[in-house]
Amino acid sequence: MEITHIEHIGIAVNNLDEAIAYYENVLGLKCYAIEDITDQKVKTAFFKVGQTKIELLESTDPEGPVGKFLEKKGPGVHHLAFAVDNVNEALNDVASKGVQLIDKTSRKGAEGLNIGFLHPKSTLGVLTELCSLK
Ligand code: CMX
């Protein structure tokens, strides 16, 4: 597996509008997309920082992954997403090295990317996402 760059950093927030205002008015970034990802029970807002994106995540259901995270840990960095050439090959590669997968095969994520998550219990506590266009 070859990681080309950090595709995005996912940040859990309590209120998307307030968080967007901070990123725009204080940090001077521009929100270029807002997307509901219904199967993940989140509403997202995207910003570009060079080749990397910031993905703000507001929960739409307290039982969803971000809802549970906010309840336990509060707002903050939720996951790190690496860009790879082929996510299914990358998932097979890390699984062969003993990493526990959340997604055994890729699924469609935000912005139409193919994504797969690795379990934070086997990635030193950092929920890790791999993503690719293929
Ligand atoms: N980072 C680090 N650790 C996390 C975590 C995160 N984002 N989310 C949960 N954990 C930890 C919890 O703290 C908990 O640890 P302890 O057992 O030590 O208390 C453990 O994982 C289990 O957490 P849980 O609250 O009981 O939640 P679940 O086991 O039901 O689910 C996880 C955890 C990671 C499997 C689930 O959140 C998941 O499948 N995540 C991937 C999908 C996702 O996060 N989607 C939202 C983003 C979508 C997008 O960006 O497109």
Backbone and ligand atoms as CSV (ligand in chain L), in Angstrom:
chain,resi,resn,atom,element,x,y,z
A,1,MET,N,N,0.843,-1.199,0.000
A,1,MET,CA,C,0.000,0.000,0.000
A,1,MET,C,C,0.880,1.253,0.000
A,2,GLU,N,N,0.493,2.212,-0.835
A,2,GLU,CA,C,1.216,3.489,-0.801
A,2,GLU,C,C,0.230,4.619,-0.513
A,3,ILE,N,N,0.504,5.334,0.592
A,3,ILE,CA,C,-0.328,6.494,0.932
A,3,ILE,C,C,0.235,7.702,0.204
A,4,THR,N,N,-0.639,8.429,-0.519
A,4,THR,CA,C,-0.137,9.584,-1.286
A,4,THR,C,C,-0.204,10.886,-0.480
A,5,HIS,N,N,-1.268,11.034,0.332
A,5,HIS,CA,C,-1.394,12.240,1.155
A,5,HIS,C,C,-2.515,12.050,2.176
A,6,ILE,N,N,-2.639,13.016,3.080
A,6,ILE,CA,C,-3.782,12.999,3.995
A,6,ILE,C,C,-4.961,13.565,3.212
A,7,GLU,N,N,-5.961,12.727,2.966
A,7,GLU,CA,C,-7.119,13.163,2.171
A,7,GLU,C,C,-7.958,14.150,2.975
A,8,HIS,N,N,-8.267,13.761,4.226
A,8,HIS,CA,C,-8.979,14.712,5.095
A,8,HIS,C,C,-8.805,14.349,6.561
A,9,ILE,N,N,-9.138,15.326,7.396
A,9,ILE,CA,C,-9.186,15.111,8.842
A,9,ILE,C,C,-10.639,15.329,9.241
A,10,GLY,N,N,-11.219,14.332,9.895
A,10,GLY,CA,C,-12.616,14.417,10.324
A,10,GLY,C,C,-12.702,14.969,11.741
A,11,ILE,N,N,-13.530,15.973,11.928
A,11,ILE,CA,C,-13.640,16.635,13.232
A,11,ILE,C,C,-15.106,16.634,13.672
A,12,ALA,N,N,-15.356,16.037,14.830
A,12,ALA,CA,C,-16.721,15.981,15.355
A,12,ALA,C,C,-17.063,17.306,16.011
A,13,VAL,N,N,-18.240,17.844,15.648
A,13,VAL,CA,C,-18.669,19.127,16.218
A,13,VAL,C,C,-20.096,18.987,16.740
A,14,ASN,N,N,-20.437,19.817,17.709
A,14,ASN,CA,C,-21.802,19.788,18.238
A,14,ASN,C,C,-22.772,20.506,17.319
A,15,ASN,N,N,-22.297,21.585,16.689
A,15,ASN,CA,C,-23.183,22.404,15.874
A,15,ASN,C,C,-22.446,22.830,14.599
A,16,LEU,N,N,-22.932,22.341,13.463
A,16,LEU,CA,C,-22.230,22.575,12.197
A,16,LEU,C,C,-22.167,24.062,11.841
A,17,ASP,N,N,-23.263,24.775,12.031
A,17,ASP,CA,C,-23.273,26.207,11.658
A,17,ASP,C,C,-22.257,26.998,12.472
A,18,GLU,N,N,-22.203,26.711,13.785
A,18,GLU,CA,C,-21.224,27.422,14.631
A,18,GLU,C,C,-19.801,27.046,14.249
A,19,ALA,N,N,-19.594,25.787,13.930
A,19,ALA,CA,C,-18.244,25.337,13.559
A,19,ALA,C,C,-17.824,25.954,12.222
A,20,ILE,N,N,-18.753,26.004,11.267
A,20,ILE,CA,C,-18.438,26.621,9.963
A,20,ILE,C,C,-18.051,28.087,10.175
A,21,ALA,N,N,-18.786,28.770,11.043
A,21,ALA,CA,C,-18.489,30.193,11.298
A,21,ALA,C,C,-17.067,30.357,11.837
A,22,TYR,N,N,-16.650,29.448,12.719
A,22,TYR,CA,C,-15.273,29.526,13.253
A,22,TYR,C,C,-14.248,29.305,12.126
A,23,TYR,N,N,-14.450,28.253,11.322
A,23,TYR,CA,C,-13.463,27.950,10.271
A,23,TYR,C,C,-13.408,29.066,9.223
A,24,GLU,N,N,-14.568,29.694,8.958
A,24,GLU,CA,C,-14.582,30.756,7.942
A,24,GLU,C,C,-14.109,32.096,8.516
A,25,ASN,N,N,-14.666,32.483,9.657
A,25,ASN,CA,C,-14.422,33.850,10.159
A,25,ASN,C,C,-13.114,33.986,10.918
A,26,VAL,N,N,-12.691,32.917,11.575
A,26,VAL,CA,C,-11.445,32.982,12.351
A,26,VAL,C,C,-10.278,32.446,11.527
A,27,LEU,N,N,-10.456,31.259,10.928
A,27,LEU,CA,C,-9.333,30.658,10.188
A,27,LEU,C,C,-9.281,31.104,8.729
A,28,GLY,N,N,-10.370,31.711,8.249
A,28,GLY,CA,C,-10.340,32.259,6.885
A,28,GLY,C,C,-10.465,31.218,5.793
A,29,LEU,N,N,-10.966,30.023,6.145
A,29,LEU,CA,C,-11.194,28.997,5.119
A,29,LEU,C,C,-12.604,29.156,4.560
A,30,LYS,N,N,-12.870,28.501,3.419
A,30,LYS,CA,C,-14.198,28.638,2.804
A,30,LYS,C,C,-14.854,27.266,2.731
A,31,CYS,N,N,-16.043,27.179,3.290
A,31,CYS,CA,C,-16.795,25.924,3.185
A,31,CYS,C,C,-17.262,25.789,1.737
A,32,TYR,N,N,-16.853,24.684,1.065
A,32,TYR,CA,C,-17.233,24.543,-0.350
A,32,TYR,C,C,-18.310,23.494,-0.584
A,33,ALA,N,N,-18.649,22.732,0.457
A,33,ALA,CA,C,-19.701,21.720,0.269
A,33,ALA,C,C,-20.277,21.314,1.612
A,34,ILE,N,N,-21.580,21.081,1.598
A,34,ILE,CA,C,-22.261,20.518,2.765
A,34,ILE,C,C,-22.998,19.288,2.262
A,35,GLU,N,N,-22.850,18.174,2.981
A,35,GLU,CA,C,-23.427,16.922,2.489
A,35,GLU,C,C,-24.005,16.132,3.658
A,36,ASP,N,N,-25.194,15.583,3.440
A,36,ASP,CA,C,-25.803,14.652,4.406
A,36,ASP,C,C,-25.350,13.248,4.024
A,37,ILE,N,N,-24.753,12.546,4.968
A,37,ILE,CA,C,-24.393,11.149,4.677
A,37,ILE,C,C,-25.315,10.311,5.554
A,38,THR,N,N,-26.462,9.979,4.985
A,38,THR,CA,C,-27.538,9.423,5.819
A,38,THR,C,C,-27.135,8.087,6.439
A,39,ASP,N,N,-26.447,7.233,5.694
A,39,ASP,CA,C,-26.127,5.914,6.276
A,39,ASP,C,C,-25.099,6.025,7.405
A,40,GLN,N,N,-24.342,7.119,7.447
A,40,GLN,CA,C,-23.386,7.321,8.543
A,40,GLN,C,C,-23.972,8.205,9.654
A,41,LYS,N,N,-25.196,8.680,9.414
A,41,LYS,CA,C,-25.895,9.498,10.420
A,41,LYS,C,C,-25.115,10.768,10.777
A,42,VAL,N,N,-24.594,11.415,9.728
A,42,VAL,CA,C,-23.869,12.672,9.910
A,42,VAL,C,C,-24.217,13.669,8.807
A,43,LYS,N,N,-24.044,14.942,9.169
A,43,LYS,CA,C,-24.072,16.020,8.176
A,43,LYS,C,C,-22.667,16.594,8.175
A,44,THR,N,N,-22.104,16.808,6.980
A,44,THR,CA,C,-20.698,17.198,6.904
A,44,THR,C,C,-20.538,18.551,6.206
A,45,ALA,N,N,-19.454,19.222,6.551
A,45,ALA,CA,C,-19.070,20.446,5.841
A,45,ALA,C,C,-17.591,20.323,5.491
A,46,PHE,N,N,-17.238,20.695,4.254
A,46,PHE,CA,C,-15.864,20.508,3.769
A,46,PHE,C,C,-15.146,21.832,3.508
A,47,PHE,N,N,-13.845,21.810,3.831
A,47,PHE,CA,C,-12.934,22.940,3.587
A,47,PHE,C,C,-11.665,22.367,2.965
A,48,LYS,N,N,-11.023,23.128,2.087
A,48,LYS,CA,C,-9.749,22.684,1.522
A,48,LYS,C,C,-8.604,23.438,2.180
A,49,VAL,N,N,-7.561,22.678,2.517
A,49,VAL,CA,C,-6.317,23.279,3.020
A,49,VAL,C,C,-5.218,22.635,2.182
A,50,GLY,N,N,-4.830,23.301,1.075
A,50,GLY,CA,C,-3.916,22.653,0.144
A,50,GLY,C,C,-4.585,21.412,-0.432
A,51,GLN,N,N,-3.856,20.290,-0.387
A,51,GLN,CA,C,-4.373,19.038,-0.967
A,51,GLN,C,C,-5.273,18.298,0.030
A,52,THR,N,N,-5.243,18.789,1.268
A,52,THR,CA,C,-5.967,18.099,2.349
A,52,THR,C,C,-7.259,18.840,2.649
A,53,LYS,N,N,-8.267,18.068,3.087
A,53,LYS,CA,C,-9.546,18.686,3.450
A,53,LYS,C,C,-9.784,18.548,4.947
A,54,ILE,N,N,-10.583,19.467,5.455
A,54,ILE,CA,C,-11.141,19.337,6.803
A,54,ILE,C,C,-12.602,18.951,6.601
A,55,GLU,N,N,-13.018,17.901,7.272
A,55,GLU,CA,C,-14.415,17.451,7.201
A,55,GLU,C,C,-15.048,17.622,8.585
A,56,LEU,N,N,-15.935,18.601,8.711
A,56,LEU,CA,C,-16.647,18.777,9.981
A,56,LEU,C,C,-17.825,17.809,9.997
A,57,LEU,N,N,-18.035,17.185,11.151
A,57,LEU,CA,C,-19.065,16.144,11.256
A,57,LEU,C,C,-20.035,16.483,12.380
A,58,GLU,N,N,-21.281,16.747,11.998
A,58,GLU,CA,C,-22.330,16.941,13.000
A,58,GLU,C,C,-23.206,15.690,12.976
A,59,SER,N,N,-23.479,15.150,14.148
A,59,SER,CA,C,-24.293,13.941,14.213
A,59,SER,C,C,-25.752,14.250,13.935
A,60,THR,N,N,-26.436,13.312,13.243
A,60,THR,CA,C,-27.888,13.454,13.045
A,60,THR,C,C,-28.650,12.424,13.872
A,61,ASP,N,N,-27.898,11.607,14.642
A,61,ASP,CA,C,-28.535,10.563,15.455
A,61,ASP,C,C,-27.598,10.222,16.617
A,62,PRO,N,N,-28.075,10.352,17.868
A,62,PRO,CA,C,-27.172,10.081,19.005
A,62,PRO,C,C,-26.606,8.655,19.019
A,63,GLU,N,N,-27.273,7.722,18.305
A,63,GLU,CA,C,-26.768,6.331,18.257
A,63,GLU,C,C,-25.806,6.095,17.094
A,64,GLY,N,N,-25.591,7.092,16.262
A,64,GLY,CA,C,-24.643,6.957,15.153
A,64,GLY,C,C,-23.212,7.062,15.660
A,65,PRO,N,N,-22.213,6.786,14.792
A,65,PRO,CA,C,-20.809,6.787,15.234
A,65,PRO,C,C,-20.335,8.127,15.793
A,66,VAL,N,N,-20.767,9.216,15.176
A,66,VAL,CA,C,-20.323,10.525,15.671
A,66,VAL,C,C,-21.135,10.939,16.903
A,67,GLY,N,N,-22.413,10.560,16.934
A,67,GLY,CA,C,-23.229,10.826,18.115
A,67,GLY,C,C,-22.646,10.162,19.353
A,68,LYS,N,N,-22.250,8.889,19.213
A,68,LYS,CA,C,-21.661,8.163,20.354
A,68,LYS,C,C,-20.317,8.767,20.755
A,69,PHE,N,N,-19.534,9.161,19.758
A,69,PHE,CA,C,-18.221,9.763,20.017
A,69,PHE,C,C,-18.386,11.073,20.791
A,70,LEU,N,N,-19.317,11.919,20.359
A,70,LEU,CA,C,-19.540,13.206,21.028
A,70,LEU,C,C,-19.997,12.998,22.466
A,71,GLU,N,N,-20.846,12.012,22.657
A,71,GLU,CA,C,-21.353,11.723,23.995
A,71,GLU,C,C,-20.204,11.302,24.923
A,72,LYS,N,N,-19.299,10.437,24.402
A,72,LYS,CA,C,-18.202,9.902,25.227
A,72,LYS,C,C,-17.053,10.881,25.390
A,73,LYS,N,N,-16.628,11.489,24.273
A,73,LYS,CA,C,-15.382,12.270,24.292
A,73,LYS,C,C,-15.575,13.760,24.098
A,74,GLY,N,N,-16.747,14.169,23.590
A,74,GLY,CA,C,-16.946,15.584,23.280
A,74,GLY,C,C,-16.349,15.922,21.920
A,75,PRO,N,N,-16.503,17.183,21.487
A,75,PRO,CA,C,-16.005,17.555,20.160
A,75,PRO,C,C,-14.491,17.445,20.052
A,76,GLY,N,N,-14.027,17.200,18.821
A,76,GLY,CA,C,-12.581,17.104,18.599
A,76,GLY,C,C,-12.283,16.235,17.393
A,77,VAL,N,N,-10.992,15.925,17.232
A,77,VAL,CA,C,-10.569,15.130,16.067
A,77,VAL,C,C,-11.190,13.737,16.162
A,78,HIS,N,N,-11.894,13.340,15.109
A,78,HIS,CA,C,-12.622,12.076,15.105
A,78,HIS,C,C,-11.902,10.999,14.295
A,79,HIS,N,N,-11.366,11.371,13.132
A,79,HIS,CA,C,-10.630,10.371,12.337
A,79,HIS,C,C,-9.658,11.048,11.370
A,80,LEU,N,N,-8.745,10.196,10.894
A,80,LEU,CA,C,-7.711,10.627,9.948
A,80,LEU,C,C,-7.905,9.781,8.690
A,81,ALA,N,N,-7.977,10.449,7.535
A,81,ALA,CA,C,-8.222,9.713,6.291
A,81,ALA,C,C,-7.034,9.855,5.347
A,82,PHE,N,N,-6.501,8.701,4.920
A,82,PHE,CA,C,-5.362,8.677,3.999
A,82,PHE,C,C,-5.834,8.333,2.590
A,83,ALA,N,N,-5.282,9.021,1.607
A,83,ALA,CA,C,-5.568,8.691,0.208
A,83,ALA,C,C,-4.627,7.586,-0.247
A,84,VAL,N,N,-5.205,6.580,-0.880
A,84,VAL,CA,C,-4.419,5.476,-1.453
A,84,VAL,C,C,-4.872,5.298,-2.895
A,85,ASP,N,N,-4.130,4.481,-3.635
A,85,ASP,CA,C,-4.469,4.287,-5.040
A,85,ASP,C,C,-5.731,3.430,-5.192
A,86,ASN,N,N,-5.793,2.358,-4.387
A,86,ASN,CA,C,-6.914,1.418,-4.504
A,86,ASN,C,C,-7.302,0.956,-3.105
A,87,VAL,N,N,-8.460,1.400,-2.631
A,87,VAL,CA,C,-8.808,1.155,-1.230
A,87,VAL,C,C,-8.977,-0.330,-0.914
A,88,ASN,N,N,-9.538,-1.115,-1.835
A,88,ASN,CA,C,-9.724,-2.545,-1.527
A,88,ASN,C,C,-8.391,-3.268,-1.399
A,89,GLU,N,N,-7.458,-2.934,-2.266
A,89,GLU,CA,C,-6.115,-3.528,-2.135
A,89,GLU,C,C,-5.478,-3.100,-0.815
A,90,ALA,N,N,-5.656,-1.825,-0.454
A,90,ALA,CA,C,-5.059,-1.311,0.787
A,90,ALA,C,C,-5.678,-1.996,2.009
A,91,LEU,N,N,-7.007,-2.203,1.986
A,91,LEU,CA,C,-7.661,-2.895,3.110
A,91,LEU,C,C,-7.111,-4.319,3.246
A,92,ASN,N,N,-6.964,-5.018,2.125
A,92,ASN,CA,C,-6.408,-6.384,2.176
A,92,ASN,C,C,-4.987,-6.371,2.721
A,93,ASP,N,N,-4.232,-5.376,2.318
A,93,ASP,CA,C,-2.837,-5.277,2.745
A,93,ASP,C,C,-2.737,-5.088,4.263
A,94,VAL,N,N,-3.491,-4.119,4.814
A,94,VAL,CA,C,-3.376,-3.885,6.262
A,94,VAL,C,C,-3.962,-5.053,7.054
A,95,ALA,N,N,-5.026,-5.680,6.513
A,95,ALA,CA,C,-5.604,-6.847,7.209
A,95,ALA,C,C,-4.577,-7.974,7.287
A,96,SER,N,N,-3.787,-8.137,6.216
A,96,SER,CA,C,-2.764,-9.206,6.214
A,96,SER,C,C,-1.674,-8.926,7.241
A,97,LYS,N,N,-1.606,-7.673,7.715
A,97,LYS,CA,C,-0.616,-7.303,8.736
A,97,LYS,C,C,-1.250,-7.275,10.130
A,98,GLY,N,N,-2.465,-7.806,10.233
A,98,GLY,CA,C,-3.079,-7.991,11.546
A,98,GLY,C,C,-3.978,-6.871,12.018
A,99,VAL,N,N,-4.243,-5.894,11.160
A,99,VAL,CA,C,-5.099,-4.777,11.568
A,99,VAL,C,C,-6.574,-5.194,11.464
A,100,GLN,N,N,-7.339,-4.838,12.484
A,100,GLN,CA,C,-8.774,-5.141,12.474
A,100,GLN,C,C,-9.513,-4.130,11.604
A,101,LEU,N,N,-10.287,-4.640,10.646
A,101,LEU,CA,C,-11.025,-3.760,9.739
A,101,LEU,C,C,-12.434,-3.519,10.266
A,102,ILE,N,N,-12.940,-2.309,10.087
A,102,ILE,CA,C,-14.369,-2.057,10.289
A,102,ILE,C,C,-15.091,-2.416,8.991
A,103,ASP,N,N,-14.506,-2.026,7.873
A,103,ASP,CA,C,-15.071,-2.346,6.552
A,103,ASP,C,C,-14.156,-3.350,5.849
A,104,LYS,N,N,-14.694,-4.541,5.582
A,104,LYS,CA,C,-13.860,-5.559,4.916
A,104,LYS,C,C,-13.686,-5.238,3.434
A,105,THR,N,N,-14.691,-4.583,2.867
A,105,THR,CA,C,-14.558,-4.073,1.492
A,105,THR,C,C,-15.037,-2.626,1.479
A,106,SER,N,N,-14.657,-1.923,0.441
A,106,SER,CA,C,-14.946,-0.486,0.412
A,106,SER,C,C,-16.438,-0.211,0.255
A,107,ARG,N,N,-16.828,0.965,0.676
A,107,ARG,CA,C,-18.186,1.454,0.431
A,107,ARG,C,C,-18.077,2.903,-0.005
A,108,LYS,N,N,-19.209,3.463,-0.444
A,108,LYS,CA,C,-19.200,4.858,-0.918
A,108,LYS,C,C,-19.265,5.815,0.269
A,109,GLY,N,N,-18.352,6.786,0.279
A,109,GLY,CA,C,-18.341,7.788,1.338
A,109,GLY,C,C,-18.665,9.158,0.766
A,110,ALA,N,N,-18.366,10.182,1.540
A,110,ALA,CA,C,-18.612,11.553,1.106
A,110,ALA,C,C,-17.838,11.838,-0.182
A,111,GLU,N,N,-18.377,12.714,-0.996
A,111,GLU,CA,C,-17.765,13.161,-2.254
A,111,GLU,C,C,-17.542,12.019,-3.239
A,112,GLY,N,N,-18.313,10.933,-3.058
A,112,GLY,CA,C,-18.240,9.827,-4.011
A,112,GLY,C,C,-16.990,8.974,-3.916
A,113,LEU,N,N,-16.189,9.183,-2.873
A,113,LEU,CA,C,-14.961,8.383,-2.749
A,113,LEU,C,C,-15.292,6.978,-2.256
A,114,ASN,N,N,-14.429,6.037,-2.594
A,114,ASN,CA,C,-14.525,4.685,-2.042
A,114,ASN,C,C,-13.712,4.672,-0.758
A,115,ILE,N,N,-14.357,4.249,0.330
A,115,ILE,CA,C,-13.709,4.368,1.635
A,115,ILE,C,C,-13.794,3.068,2.420
A,116,GLY,N,N,-12.879,2.926,3.373
A,116,GLY,CA,C,-12.927,1.814,4.317
A,116,GLY,C,C,-12.255,2.244,5.613
A,117,PHE,N,N,-12.861,1.860,6.746
A,117,PHE,CA,C,-12.322,2.262,8.052
A,117,PHE,C,C,-11.566,1.119,8.715
A,118,LEU,N,N,-10.507,1.479,9.449
A,118,LEU,CA,C,-9.739,0.544,10.283
A,118,LEU,C,C,-10.123,0.805,11.732
A,119,HIS,N,N,-10.175,-0.252,12.534
A,119,HIS,CA,C,-10.664,-0.089,13.906
A,119,HIS,C,C,-9.625,0.616,14.782
A,120,PRO,N,N,-10.077,1.634,15.571
A,120,PRO,CA,C,-9.096,2.390,16.385
A,120,PRO,C,C,-8.370,1.526,17.417
A,121,LYS,N,N,-8.975,0.374,17.768
A,121,LYS,CA,C,-8.298,-0.497,18.751
A,121,LYS,C,C,-7.034,-1.119,18.165
A,122,SER,N,N,-6.926,-1.176,16.831
A,122,SER,CA,C,-5.688,-1.727,16.264
A,122,SER,C,C,-4.904,-0.682,15.479
A,123,THR,N,N,-5.230,0.607,15.677
A,123,THR,CA,C,-4.459,1.677,15.006
A,123,THR,C,C,-4.025,2.731,16.033
A,124,LEU,N,N,-3.622,2.259,17.186
A,124,LEU,CA,C,-3.090,3.136,18.239
A,124,LEU,C,C,-4.076,4.229,18.645
A,125,GLY,N,N,-5.368,3.876,18.618
A,125,GLY,CA,C,-6.385,4.788,19.140
A,125,GLY,C,C,-6.881,5.834,18.155
A,126,VAL,N,N,-6.361,5.788,16.912
A,126,VAL,CA,C,-6.795,6.782,15.910
A,126,VAL,C,C,-7.697,6.089,14.892
A,127,LEU,N,N,-8.982,6.448,14.886
A,127,LEU,CA,C,-9.864,5.900,13.855
A,127,LEU,C,C,-9.304,6.327,12.499
A,128,THR,N,N,-9.008,5.336,11.653
A,128,THR,CA,C,-8.283,5.590,10.402
A,128,THR,C,C,-9.142,5.177,9.211
A,129,GLU,N,N,-9.188,6.060,8.232
A,129,GLU,CA,C,-9.967,5.809,7.009
A,129,GLU,C,C,-8.990,5.752,5.840
A,130,LEU,N,N,-9.229,4.828,4.939
A,130,LEU,CA,C,-8.473,4.792,3.684
A,130,LEU,C,C,-9.455,5.151,2.576
A,131,CYS,N,N,-9.034,5.942,1.608
A,131,CYS,CA,C,-9.965,6.282,0.532
A,131,CYS,C,C,-9.267,6.399,-0.803
A,132,SER,N,N,-10.045,6.114,-1.846
A,132,SER,CA,C,-9.506,6.214,-3.204
A,132,SER,C,C,-10.628,6.476,-4.195
A,133,LEU,N,N,-10.249,6.929,-5.371
A,133,LEU,CA,C,-11.232,7.149,-6.433
A,133,LEU,C,C,-11.687,5.817,-7.031
A,134,LYS,N,N,-10.808,4.771,-6.951
A,134,LYS,CA,C,-11.160,3.443,-7.490
A,134,LYS,C,C,-11.903,2.630,-6.459
L,1,CMX,N1,N,-11.511,7.474,17.591
L,1,CMX,C1,C,-10.901,6.728,18.529
L,1,CMX,N2,N,-11.553,5.811,19.303
L,1,CMX,C2,C,-12.886,5.675,19.089
L,1,CMX,C3,C,-13.575,6.417,18.121
L,1,CMX,C4,C,-12.839,7.364,17.355
L,1,CMX,N3,N,-13.427,8.116,16.416
L,1,CMX,N4,N,-14.885,6.061,18.138
L,1,CMX,C5,C,-15.005,5.128,19.095
L,1,CMX,N5,N,-13.809,4.892,19.661
L,1,CMX,C6,C,-13.520,3.961,20.748
L,1,CMX,C7,C,-14.383,4.276,21.957
L,1,CMX,O1,O,-13.784,5.283,22.761
L,1,CMX,C8,C,-14.454,2.952,22.653
L,1,CMX,O2,O,-13.277,2.723,23.380
L,1,CMX,P1,P,-13.327,2.016,24.832
L,1,CMX,O3,O,-13.815,0.618,24.565
L,1,CMX,O4,O,-11.906,2.069,25.291
L,1,CMX,O5,O,-14.291,2.815,25.650
L,1,CMX,C9,C,-14.478,1.953,21.497
L,1,CMX,O6,O,-13.926,2.648,20.357
L,1,CMX,C10,C,-15.878,1.510,21.162
L,1,CMX,O7,O,-16.649,2.669,20.978
L,1,CMX,P2,P,-18.227,2.734,21.059
L,1,CMX,O8,O,-18.625,4.116,21.442
L,1,CMX,O9,O,-18.776,1.594,21.892
L,1,CMX,O10,O,-18.677,2.576,19.575
L,1,CMX,P3,P,-18.801,1.310,18.652
L,1,CMX,O11,O,-17.950,0.161,19.073
L,1,CMX,O12,O,-20.240,1.053,18.426
L,1,CMX,O13,O,-18.212,1.950,17.297
L,1,CMX,C11,C,-16.462,2.355,15.766
L,1,CMX,C12,C,-16.883,2.423,17.235
L,1,CMX,C13,C,-15.106,3.028,15.622
L,1,CMX,C14,C,-16.413,0.888,15.319
L,1,CMX,C15,C,-17.579,3.127,14.918
L,1,CMX,O14,O,-17.624,4.469,15.351
L,1,CMX,C16,C,-17.347,3.074,13.438
L,1,CMX,O15,O,-17.701,2.097,12.782
L,1,CMX,N6,N,-16.740,4.130,12.837
L,1,CMX,C17,C,-16.502,4.178,11.402
L,1,CMX,C18,C,-17.589,4.950,10.690
L,1,CMX,C19,C,-17.617,6.397,11.111
L,1,CMX,O16,O,-16.954,6.846,12.023
L,1,CMX,N7,N,-18.471,7.178,10.391
L,1,CMX,C20,C,-18.593,8.611,10.634
L,1,CMX,C21,C,-17.756,9.394,9.660
L,1,CMX,C22,C,-18.303,9.230,8.267
L,1,CMX,C23,C,-17.507,9.941,7.197
L,1,CMX,O17,O,-16.510,10.617,7.466
L,1,CMX,O18,O,-17.883,9.787,6.026
